[in-house]
Each structure stands twice: as C-alpha cells, then as structure tokens.
C-alpha cells in the first residue's frame, strides 16, 4: 500500500495530472502491469468482478462501451477515488484503459475543478487522445457533478 502523501511519478505511463496537482493513474487491465510502485487503491470498471489485487480496491459494474450499472454508486466511488488521490496512489482501470477509464478520469477532473464541458478534452490532452469512446460516455461526463 502506498504511504500517506505518496504520489505517482508525473512522467510515468498512464498518469493524469489534475489541476490541483493530484495525480491519478489510468490503466488497461488487459495489458501487463505498469512499471513503478503499486497503487494504494484501485477503482476497476468492468462488467464482471475482477481478480483480487494485493492493494485495496473497489469494483464498479460497468460493461464495455456502456455506462455504470448503478450511477449513484459510481458517483460515490468516483468521489472516494478523488478524495483518496490527495493522500495515496489511486489507479483507475478497465479492460482497455480508454473508454470507461477515460470517462472516470474525466469525472475526477470535474471533481477537481475542470468544467464538465471541458473535462473530456482535458483527459484526451493529458492522458489518452482516444479516451471516452462513446457519445453516452461523453454525456455522462458533461452531466457529472
């Protein structure tokens, strides 16, 4: 587990710098683990419960190319991940690391002060230019508060 105040290396693969200075890592779970330290907390967005991790984690039922099955629970989980990112290494991941992960990262950017209408562009610029893959994922971010 990451120590209190621990942060990702801002130059490490998948790390999204938020405007406040918080760092969150996005990851595609189909790919090999990224180099560097382990997360202190992981938020995993998949249609089925993932295998356990050696760090604390939370699973949201979120089918590929879709939206979270429970949007209220998703909002709580995203707020929790954003709050944790102030004191520990937080990783957000789905199978490919783009659609669901990008959507979740854009929601974290909204929580961090990026206007909802600009959050997808922010994540595409600072994380992955293909992040947030569907029109309904984009609308989810635009309506996220």
Secondary structure, 3 states (H helix, E strand, C coil): CCCCCCCCCCCCCCEEECCCCCEEEEEECCCCCCCCCCCCEEEEEECCCCCCCCCEEEEEECCCCCCCCCHHHHHHHHHHHHHHCCCCCEEEEECCCCHHHHHHHHHHHHHCCCCHHHHHHHHHHHCCCCCCCCHHHHHHHHCCC
